[in-house]
Amino acid sequence: MKNLSTHDNTVLVKKVLHRKQVTLLLLFDYNKALITLVKSLKKFTFSRTQKGWVCPYSEAVLLEVQQCMADVCVLLLHDSLNKNPLQRGVKNERHLTSDHARLVLDFTRYLAGKRYSESTIATYGTFVADFINFIQPKTLEVIGNRDVERFFEQVFVPRQYSISSQRQFVSALKLLVAFYPKCTLDALQLERPKKSRILPSVLSQNEVVRLLQLTKNLKHRTILALLYSAGLRIGELLAMELRHIDISRRQLFVKNGKGRKDRYVILADSFVPLLQNYLLTYRPERYFVEGVPSGMYSASSIRKFLHLATRKAGIAKKVTPHTLRHSYATHLLENGIGIRHIQELLGHSKPETTMIYTHVAKKDLLEIRSPLDTILLNISKETKGSTHLLNTENLNPFG
């Protein structure tokens, strides 16, 4: 820990997420006396990943650290200590009864029988398990819709879950009521909050080119180029098998995409030389991109090297693999491709989903003249004067 203080006995106290748990972290330069003191607390262990001493967070532990260490070192309390520990992604311990645990397991099997995807089953099962854990010792036979509202207020809001997650939870509850008729919730009264209307982040065409040019690793560049040039979801790229790539017909077959839909997408002519170079160099056996021989690649690896490439390209926007898909759709629209064709290429079920790109495509918007420009142009024509009527030469900066 450098540049915190001139003292070699300064300790920075932070609250971090470590191994999916809210953790108290102590950071300090090597000091035998401080190490002995921390070990005496008998709660802390040294973490190589955090490069400091860690312990499950609690107010009691924080108070003990302050009481035991304040007299022998300089304690710097980080701002993270004031944040709510119930963050999204934190693994929260559940204490389900055996009957409730069996109920959750049977519910996930019910969803599998309804042919929901593995990710949906995992999400819905987690939400239902958290909810049942929250209402205990009550059972599903005696709860009301007010219990759902309390769950939102006391769990969803503190954990900072998104609106889309809340909508998913309501969907899970509606299925739970159908699965377990003894549940006393009124499914008709369970309302999903309105969707947030958030416009997607989109790269310019020049930013896409710069991103690819500055990605020097052949495999990484090939992955990013395919995500953009074909508008693929990251899961579709990871599941793409070599037999689904038809170079002669310039087509990719996306099998079992979102919503269990198959579709064909275009294989860009400019991408083919890069693809052939990649295939000859890495020689994948089954999947287009593999982590181990014949094994699927990691989504987290793609996100990691994309983040590094974005920084190297000097792009300030937050860029994810899905940003490349958004950029693909927006650039198609700006190039004059119709919404119906874009919908087909993206695999959207409803044209309303594709229509969001009309709000970020800028080609037509840039051709619209501001009314201020029109007014000043008309004045200029009438007076035969300059259009630069808003210059600052004669303005008083103090009004």
N, C-alpha and C positions, 0 to 999 in steps of 0.2 A: 504494500500500500504506500504509494508515493505521493508527495506534494500535499499531504493532509495537514502536516504540522512540522515544526522543527523538532518536536519532542519525539524520541524513539519509543515512548510508552503511550502513544495516542492510539485509541481503539475506535474504529468506526462501527456503529451498531445499525444494522439494516434489517428490513423485513423483505424476504425474497421468496420466490416460488422455486422450490427444490424438490425434485422427484415427486411432483404433483402435490406437494404439501406446503402450506405456509410455514416458513422457517425463519428463525432468528439467526442472523449471520454476524459474526465478529471478525473484523479485518484489522490486522496490525502487522507491522514489521517484526521480523524474528526477534524474540525477547524471551529468554528462558524463564524469567520471573513471571511474565504474563502467561506463558504457556502452562506453568505449574498452577497458577491461580485458576485458569479456565478449566484445567483438568480436575481441580478440586470441586468444581460445581457438579461433576459427575453426570451431566446431561449432554455435554457437547462432544462432538466428534469432529475430526478434521476432514474436510471435503477437498479433494484435489480439483474437482471441477469448479467449485466456488472459490478455491484458494483461501479458505478461511475456516473458522470453527462454526459448526451449525448445530441447531437444536430445534425441535418442533416448537413453533411459536405459541406463547401464551402470555397474558399480562403478568402472571405470577413469575414466569421465568425472566421477563424483562425487568421486573422490579428487583428480583434477586441479583441480576447482573449489575444494576445500578447501585444497590446497597453494598455489594461485595467489592466492586471495582472502582467506584468513584473516588475513593481516598488514595488509590495507588496508581491511577492512570488518568489520562484526559479522555473522557467519553464524548464522542461526537454522534449525536442522534440524528439519523438520516430522516428525510421527509417521508420515506416509505412507511415509517412507523405509524403515521397518522392515517394511512389508507385502510379501507375495509379489507380484512383478510379473506372475505368470501369472494374471491375472484373467479372468473370463468376459467375452467381448466383445472381447478383445484380438486383433488380427489377427496370427497367428503365421506367419512366413514358412516356406514349404515348399520342399523341394528334391527333387521327384519326378523319377525318371528318365523318359525319353520313353515307355518301355513302361508304367510305372506310371501316368503321366498318361493314356495311351490307355485303360488298364484302368478308371480312374475314370470317364472320359467314357463308355465303353461301358456301365458299370454304371448310370449315370444314365439312359442311353437305354433300358436294360432295365427300369428302374423306370417310365419314361414309358410303355413298352409294356404294362406291367402296370396302367396307368391310376392310378398314385399321384398325389396332388396335387402341385402345384409346390412348396409349402412342404415337404412330406415328402421330395421328391426332393432339394431343396437341403440339408435337414438330414442325410439319410442320406449324400449324396455328400460333404458336408463331414467327417462323422465318419470315413468310410472313407478319405478322402484324408489326414486327420490320422493315422489308425492306420498306414497304409502308410508315411507319412513317418517315423513313430516306429520301425517295425521295420527300416527300411533299415539296412544293406545286405542284410538277409534278404529273401527273397521269400515270397509266399504259399504256395509249394510246400513250404517247409521249416519253417514256424512251427508252434507248438503253443498250446494254450489258456493256458499260462503267460505267453505274450507278451501275451495279452489282459489278464490280471491285472496285469502290469507296467504296461500302458497306463493302467489304472484308477489304479494307485498313483502313477505318476509324472506323469500328465497330468490325469486327471479330478479327482482330489482337490486338487492344487495350484490348479487353475483354478476350484475351487469349483462344479463343475457339479452340478445337482440330481439327485435320484434318478430323476426322470422322464426326464432327458436320458440317464442311464446305461441306462435301460430301452430308450430309442430306439436307442442305439448297439448294444445286443445284437440288437435286431430288424434293424438294418442289416447286422450281421455274418451273421445267419442267411440273409438274402437274398443276401448276397455269396457264401456257400458254395453256395447253390442256383444262382447265376449262373455261378460259376467252380469247377467240380468239382475242379480241380487243387489247390484250397486245402486244406491239411491240417488245418484246424480241425475239431474234433468239434462239430458244431452241436447235437447232443443234450446235450452237457455245458455249453453256454453258458447260464448261468442269469441271469434278470433279477432284480435285487433287489426285495424286496417294496415295494409302493407305500407312500408316506407317507400316513398318514390325517390329513390336515389339514382342519379344518373351514373352510368359506368365510367370509370376512368379509361381514357383512350390515349394511345400514343400517336403522334404524328407519323407520317410515312418516313420522314427523315430520321426520326428517333428510332423507328424499327430498324432501318438500315444501319444506323450507328451502333445499335445494340448488338446486331449480328456481327458486324465487322470487328468489334472489340471483344467478342467471345472467341478466343483463340483455340480453345480445346475443340477438337473435331466432333466428338460425341455431343458435347454441350451445344455447339452451334447447330448441329443437325436436329437436335431435339427442339430448340427454340424456333428454328426455321419451319419445322413441320407444324408445331403448335399454331404459329401465325398463318402460314400459307394455306393450311387446311381448316383453320378455325376449330381445332379439336379441343375438347375438354381434357384435362390432365388424365383423368381415369381412362378415357378412350385411347389416349396415346399409350399409356402403360399397358393396356390390354391388347394393343395392336399386334397381331402376329404377322410374320413374314408372308404367309400365304394370302394375307388380305391386301398386299401391295401389288398392284398390277401396273408395272412400269410401261408396258407396251400400250395399254389403253389409257394411261395417265389417270388412273383412278385408285382411290383407297376405299376399302370396304370397312365401314364402322359397324361392327357386330354388337348387338345388344347394348346400344347406347342408353342414355337416360330415358326412363320410361319404357325400357325393353324394346326400343325401336332400332331396326337396322337402317342404314342409309349409305349412299355412295357420296364421296366428296372428291373434289378435283385435286390431282397431284400436279403441282405447278411445274411447268417445263424447266424453269430456272433452278428448281430444287433438285432435279434428277441427277446432275453431276455431283452435287454434294452428297446425295443419298448413295450413289454408287461408290464414291470414295469411302464413305463411312462403312458400307457393307463389306468392302474388300479389306478394310483395315481391321475392323473389330470382329467380323464373321459371327454375328449372333446366330444362335441355333434355332430358336423358336419365336421369341418376341422381337419386335423391331428394336427395342432397347432392353438390355438385360443387366441386372446387377451382378448375378452369378450365372454360370452357364445354364441356360434354359430357364432361368428364374426371372421374375418380374423386377423391374427397376423400382427405386424408391421415390415416391412423390416428394418427400422432404429434401432429397438430394437436388431435385430440379428446382425447388423453391430457393434453396440455398445458393446454388450457382447463378440463378437468375438475379437474385438480390445483389450479388457481387458484380455481375455484369452491368446491372442498372447503375450502380455507383460508379463503375469505371467509365460508363458512357455519359456521366454527368446529368442523368435524368433525375429530376427532383421528385417526380410523381411516385406514388406507391405502385409498384408493378408486381403483379402476380401472374402465374400461368394463364389465368382466366382473362387478364388484361389483354393478352395477345389475341384471344378469341374475340373480345369486344372490339379490338382494333381492326381485326379482319372484317367483321361485319360492317363496321362504320366505313371503312375504306371501300368496301364493295358498294355501299349505298352512295358514297360520294362519286364513285366511278360510273354511276348510272344504272346499276343492277337493281331490278325490281324487288320489292319486299317479298313477294311470293317465292321467288327463287332463293333469296337469302334465307327465308324460313326453312326451305327444304334442305339447304346446305348445312344449316345449323342444327337441324333436327328438332325444331320447336313444334309443339303440338298446336299452339294457337298463334295466329298472326299478331295478337296483341302483345305477346312476349317480344316479338321481333320489332314491333313498332317503336320500342324505346330508343332504338338507334336513330330514328328520325329526329330525336331531340339533341343528339350530339354530332350528327353529320353537319358539316359547316359549309359545304359548297354553296347551297342555295341561300343560307343565312348571310354569307359574306356579300352576296349580290344585292341585299336589301340596303337601301340608302336611309340613313338616320334622318328623321324629320328636321333636326337642327341643320344638317347639311343642305336639305332642300330649301329651308327658309333663307339661309345665308346666300345660297346660289341665286334665288329669285331676287333678293335685295341687290346683289351684285349686278344682275342683268338690268334691273330698273335704274340703278344709279351709275352703271358703267364703272363701278369702282372695284376695289379689291375684295376678294372673298375672305381675307384674313382679318375679320372684324373682331376676333376674340383674342388678338395678341395682347401682351401684357406691358407694352411700352409705356402707356399712359395711366397705368393703374397705380392707386395708392395702396401699398401693402398693409397699411393700418386702417383701411376703410375710410 
